[in-house]
Amino acid sequence: MRTKKTIEDCIQENLEAYFKDLGGVEPSALYDMILRAVERPLLDVVMKHADSNQSRAAEWLGINRNTLHRKLQEHQLIK
């Protein structure tokens, strides 16, 4: 039987691979890079499941609708 991986497991595995690929070179602005890498797909998937309803998506995400709108623009997920 296959065990399901959690999101945390996937992130940890990918971060370990990232550090391995760096080959000892120190990363820069890692926190911002990870937040942007996670935020865009999160917004994209939530918007799809919310049928592009920003009010519903904002509620699901626990953020203000205006904040969601700004983030969608930042990630070029809306025009």
C-alpha positions as CSV (number, residue, x, y, z in Angstrom):
1,M,0.0,0.0,0.0
2,R,1.3,3.4,-1.0
3,T,1.4,6.1,1.7
4,K,0.4,9.6,0.6
5,K,3.0,12.3,1.0
6,T,2.0,15.5,2.7
7,I,2.6,18.9,1.2
8,E,5.3,19.4,3.9
9,D,7.0,16.1,2.8
10,C,7.1,17.2,-0.8
11,I,8.5,20.7,0.1
12,Q,11.1,19.2,2.4
13,E,12.3,16.7,-0.3
14,N,12.5,19.4,-2.9
15,L,14.4,21.7,-0.6
16,E,16.9,18.9,0.2
17,A,17.3,18.4,-3.6
18,Y,17.8,22.1,-4.1
19,F,20.6,22.3,-1.5
20,K,22.2,19.2,-3.0
21,D,22.1,20.8,-6.5
22,L,23.7,23.9,-5.1
23,G,26.8,21.9,-4.5
24,G,27.9,23.9,-1.5
25,V,27.1,27.3,-3.0
26,E,25.2,29.4,-0.5
27,P,21.6,30.4,-1.5
28,S,20.4,33.9,-1.5
29,A,16.9,35.3,-0.7
30,L,15.7,31.8,-0.1
31,Y,12.7,32.8,1.9
32,D,11.2,35.0,-0.8
33,M,12.0,32.5,-3.5
34,I,10.1,29.7,-1.7
35,L,7.1,31.9,-0.9
36,R,6.8,33.0,-4.6
37,A,7.2,29.4,-5.7
38,V,4.5,28.2,-3.4
39,E,2.1,31.2,-3.7
40,R,1.6,31.1,-7.5
41,P,0.4,27.5,-7.8
42,L,-1.6,27.9,-4.6
43,L,-3.5,30.9,-6.0
44,D,-3.9,29.2,-9.4
45,V,-5.4,26.0,-8.0
46,V,-7.6,27.7,-5.5
47,M,-9.0,30.1,-8.2
48,K,-9.7,27.1,-10.5
49,H,-11.6,25.3,-7.7
50,A,-13.4,28.5,-6.8
51,D,-14.5,28.9,-10.4
52,S,-12.5,32.2,-10.6
53,N,-14.7,33.7,-7.8
54,Q,-12.3,35.9,-6.0
55,S,-14.5,36.4,-3.0
56,R,-14.9,32.7,-2.4
57,A,-11.2,32.1,-3.1
58,A,-10.2,34.8,-0.6
59,E,-12.5,33.3,2.0
60,W,-11.0,29.8,1.5
61,L,-7.5,31.3,1.8
62,G,-8.3,33.3,4.8
63,I,-7.2,36.6,3.2
64,N,-8.9,39.8,2.2
65,R,-10.3,39.9,-1.3
66,N,-8.3,43.0,-2.2
67,T,-5.1,41.2,-1.0
68,L,-6.0,38.2,-3.2
69,H,-6.7,40.5,-6.2
70,R,-3.3,42.2,-5.7
71,K,-1.5,38.8,-5.5
72,L,-3.3,37.5,-8.6
73,Q,-2.0,40.6,-10.4
74,E,1.5,40.2,-9.1
75,H,1.6,36.6,-10.3
76,Q,0.0,37.6,-13.6
77,L,-2.9,35.2,-13.0
78,I,-5.4,38.0,-14.0
79,K,-5.2,40.9,-16.4
